[in-house]
């Protein structure tokens, strides 16, 4: 799963960032026009020392991995990031520090979202906030902060969480979601037939793939 590779357009990212005077991208997307980014690549960025520059790289790669080659509405996302660059840097660093300090899931999520689940940074909504928090954990054995997006939320409503919202999540809702998937990971790991430790993000990925399989 950590090798899951997403195609990205490095040349497009470099051009749009430059046009908006945003911090330039480094690494793979700086060196290649079309390349791939894996989960492992982004987790490695989460292991770096925390700084504004590193926080922007972590955000860029989290977004690139989540948006893929088409990168829909990338101009609008980066327009708003540029318009709130200083504030965004402060929030991203604070969220990353919260994750690294082992703060409760709800507390870290609340740095990037309002108490009603809207993004504190325009066009960085709750789904991409959870991606940033997920990768900010770096290479941990058992991630606590998990990705939650519309696909995962919709699939959960079908069987186990019928009343759950599918577009935005209050901090308390996100905390419940992460707790649920971490408990499921423990339960699966204790099954003698499995014979290994299952990560909570493996559960999330399996829920996400239900949509792809059904399609």
C-alpha positions, 0 to 999 in steps of 0.5 A: 500500500505504501508504494501506491503511486499517483501520476502527477504533472510536475511541470504544471505544479512548478509553473502555477507556483511560480506564477503565484510567487509561492514557495517553489516545489522541491524533490521529484516534482521539481526534477521531472515534468511527469512523474509519480508520487507514492504514499511512502514519498509523502510520509518521508516528507512528514519525517522532516524537521518542522518549518514553514518551507517543509510544511509547504512541501508536505502540503504540495505533495499531499495535494498532488498525491490526492489530486493526481494528474488532472489536479482539478481546480489546482489554480483556484486552490493555489490562488487562495493559498497565495492570498493567505500564504503567511496565515497558511504557513502558521496553520500548517506548522501548528497542525504538524507540531500538534501531530508530532506532539501526539495531540488528540486527533480532534485537536490537530484537526481543529487547527486546520478546520472550524468547529463546523468542519470548514477549512481554515485555509480557503480551498483546503477543506476538511478532506485535504486537511485530513490528508495533510495530517495523515502524512504529517505523521511520517513513518509511524507504525500505526497512524492515528490520523486518517484520511477521510474524504467523500468516497470513504464517508459515502461508503461508510454510510452504506453499512455502518454510519448511515447518519454520517455527513459526506462532505464536511466533518466536525472535529468530534466526527473526525475523532469518532471516525479515526477511533472506529478505524483504529479499533477495526485495525486492532480487531483484524490484527487479533484474528488468527487467520490474519497473522500480522498487524493491520494498520488503520490506513489499510482499513481506510484504503479498503473502504475507499476501494469499495467505490472503485470496485463497484464502479 
